[in-house]
Amino acid sequence: MTREAFAAAVGLPLGVLTAQAERGYWPQITVGKRVFINVEAVRLKALERAQEFKL
């Protein structure tokens, strides 16, 4: 998913999301000169974290 679309989906300003992604907080994939957020990696990480809190 593009950074712009992901920022809109999660409700963050594009500048904040870009800064976080460049610091490594969001997994990125670069294809040529375009940069995408790896939504599947985000989903899997969220699933792992949810298992930590399961009772």
N, CA, C and O of each residue as an XYZ file, in Angstrom:
220
protein
N       0.854     -1.164      0.000
C       0.000      0.000      0.000
C       0.901      1.229      0.000
O       1.932      1.240      0.673
N       0.530      2.243     -0.735
C       1.346      3.456     -0.767
C       1.345      4.131      0.605
O       0.442      3.927      1.416
N       2.361      4.925      0.839
C       2.412      5.661      2.103
C       1.193      6.552      2.268
O       0.635      6.656      3.361
N       0.782      7.193      1.184
C      -0.362      8.096      1.237
C      -1.637      7.352      1.629
O      -2.387      7.804      2.494
N      -1.875      6.215      0.991
C      -3.080      5.432      1.280
C      -3.032      4.872      2.696
O      -4.050      4.861      3.387
N      -1.862      4.405      3.138
C      -1.742      3.848      4.481
C      -1.945      4.932      5.533
O      -2.605      4.697      6.546
N      -1.385      6.113      5.302
C      -1.568      7.224      6.243
C      -3.048      7.571      6.383
O      -3.532      7.811      7.489
N      -3.757      7.595      5.269
C      -5.188      7.877      5.316
C      -5.941      6.759      6.034
O      -6.880      7.028      6.783
N      -5.539      5.516      5.812
C      -6.227      4.372      6.418
C      -6.067      4.344      7.935
O      -7.009      3.995      8.646
N      -4.897      4.704      8.438
C      -4.666      4.650      9.882
C      -4.896      5.994     10.561
O      -4.860      6.076     11.789
N      -5.131      7.039      9.790
C      -5.457      8.342     10.357
C      -4.268      9.161     10.820
O      -4.396      9.981     11.729
N      -3.120      8.952     10.212
C      -1.937      9.748     10.535
C      -1.660     10.743      9.415
O      -1.922     10.447      8.250
N      -1.136     11.916      9.752
C      -0.687     12.814      8.695
C       0.452     12.162      7.912
O       1.250     11.417      8.482
N       0.530     12.433      6.627
C       1.542     11.814      5.770
C       2.956     12.097      6.264
O       3.804     11.205      6.228
N       3.225     13.302      6.719
C       4.563     13.641      7.208
C       4.964     12.813      8.418
O       6.115     12.390      8.534
N       4.019     12.582      9.318
C       4.296     11.777     10.514
C       4.567     10.335     10.109
O       5.520      9.723     10.590
N       3.733      9.789      9.228
C       3.923      8.410      8.784
C       5.253      8.246      8.056
O       5.952      7.255      8.266
N       5.606      9.195      7.214
C       6.868      9.128      6.481
C       8.052      9.135      7.448
O       8.990      8.354      7.288
N       8.010     10.004      8.434
C       9.104     10.066      9.416
C       9.197      8.767     10.202
O      10.295      8.264     10.437
N       8.059      8.219     10.610
C       8.067      6.961     11.348
C       8.593      5.819     10.488
O       9.355      4.980     10.969
N       8.195      5.779      9.229
C       8.643      4.719      8.324
C      10.148      4.810      8.091
O      10.827      3.785      8.035
N      10.667      6.005      7.957
C      12.107      6.170      7.744
C      12.912      5.792      8.979
O      14.079      5.416      8.867
N      12.298      5.889     10.160
C      12.961      5.462     11.395
C      12.815      3.970     11.643
O      13.416      3.433     12.574
N      12.020      3.293     10.817
C      11.880      1.850     10.938
C      10.673      1.382     11.720
O      10.561      0.192     12.016
N       9.758      2.288     12.068
C       8.578      1.895     12.828
C       7.555      1.154     11.968
O       6.766      0.372     12.497
N       7.554      1.380     10.675
C       6.641      0.703      9.740
C       7.484     -0.032      8.711
O       8.447      0.533      8.191
N       7.146     -1.279      8.404
C       7.910     -2.037      7.399
C       7.650     -1.488      5.998
O       6.503     -1.254      5.617
N       8.713     -1.287      5.245
C       8.601     -0.707      3.909
C       9.147     -1.649      2.851
O      10.005     -2.490      3.120
N       8.636     -1.487      1.659
C       9.142     -2.188      0.487
C       9.403     -1.110     -0.562
O       8.538     -0.276     -0.829
N      10.585     -1.127     -1.147
C      10.910     -0.179     -2.204
C      10.904     -0.910     -3.538
O      11.585     -1.921     -3.710
N      10.133     -0.389     -4.473
C      10.059     -0.941     -5.824
C      10.424      0.195     -6.768
O       9.625      1.097     -7.016
N      11.637      0.136     -7.287
C      12.114      1.237     -8.112
C      12.276      2.472     -7.252
O      13.012      2.454     -6.266
N      11.594      3.540     -7.618
C      11.651      4.762     -6.818
C      10.429      4.924     -5.922
O      10.317      5.914     -5.199
N       9.525      3.972     -5.965
C       8.317      4.034     -5.144
C       8.518      3.264     -3.840
O       9.200      2.241     -3.800
N       7.904      3.786     -2.774
C       8.014      3.154     -1.466
C       6.609      2.791     -0.990
O       5.695      3.614     -1.024
N       6.454      1.547     -0.546
C       5.172      1.041     -0.092
C       5.299      0.559      1.348
O       6.368      0.130      1.780
N       4.195      0.636      2.081
C       4.133      0.075      3.422
C       3.690     -1.374      3.284
O       2.713     -1.658      2.591
N       4.392     -2.290      3.931
C       4.081     -3.712      3.864
C       2.941     -4.005      4.844
O       3.178     -4.269      6.022
N       1.720     -3.957      4.350
C       0.538     -4.124      5.192
C       0.457     -5.544      5.757
O       0.002     -5.733      6.885
N       0.884     -6.523      5.002
C       0.850     -7.903      5.486
C       1.782     -8.077      6.680
O       1.431     -8.777      7.630
N       2.949     -7.463      6.656
C       3.866     -7.534      7.788
C       3.267     -6.836      9.010
O       3.444     -7.303     10.135
N       2.570     -5.737      8.801
C       1.901     -5.035      9.905
C       0.820     -5.938     10.500
O       0.687     -6.028     11.721
N       0.046     -6.609      9.637
C      -1.027     -7.490     10.094
C      -0.465     -8.655     10.910
O      -0.999     -8.989     11.968
N       0.614     -9.275     10.419
C       1.206    -10.399     11.133
C       1.785     -9.975     12.483
O       1.661    -10.704     13.467
N       2.413     -8.805     12.531
C       2.968     -8.302     13.787
C       1.856     -8.017     14.789
O       2.012     -8.281     15.981
N       0.735     -7.480     14.313
C      -0.399     -7.217     15.193
C      -0.974     -8.522     15.735
O      -1.372     -8.596     16.897
N      -1.014     -9.538     14.899
C      -1.498    -10.848     15.326
C      -0.587    -11.455     16.392
O      -1.065    -12.028     17.371
N       0.726    -11.328     16.198
C       1.673    -11.816     17.203
C       1.500    -11.096     18.535
O       1.499    -11.720     19.597
N       1.355     -9.789     18.464
C       1.195     -8.998     19.690
C      -0.118     -9.324     20.387
O      -0.182     -9.315     21.616
N      -1.163     -9.610     19.621
C      -2.451     -9.957     20.219
C      -2.355    -11.269     20.996
O      -3.026    -11.439     22.014
N      -1.523    -12.195     20.518
C      -1.350    -13.471     21.203
C      -0.679    -13.301     22.571
O      -0.899    -14.104     23.478
N       0.128    -12.266     22.712
C       0.790    -12.008     23.994
C      -0.203    -11.675     25.093
O       0.047    -11.960     26.264
N      -1.329    -11.074     24.725
C      -2.308    -10.602     25.702
C      -3.514    -11.521     25.822
O      -4.469    -11.214     26.535
N      -3.468    -12.636     25.130
C      -4.586    -13.580     25.167
C      -4.620    -14.270     26.532
O      -3.588    -14.687     27.057
N      -5.799    -14.378     27.084
C      -5.950    -15.030     28.398
C      -6.209    -16.508     28.261
O      -6.359    -17.204     29.266
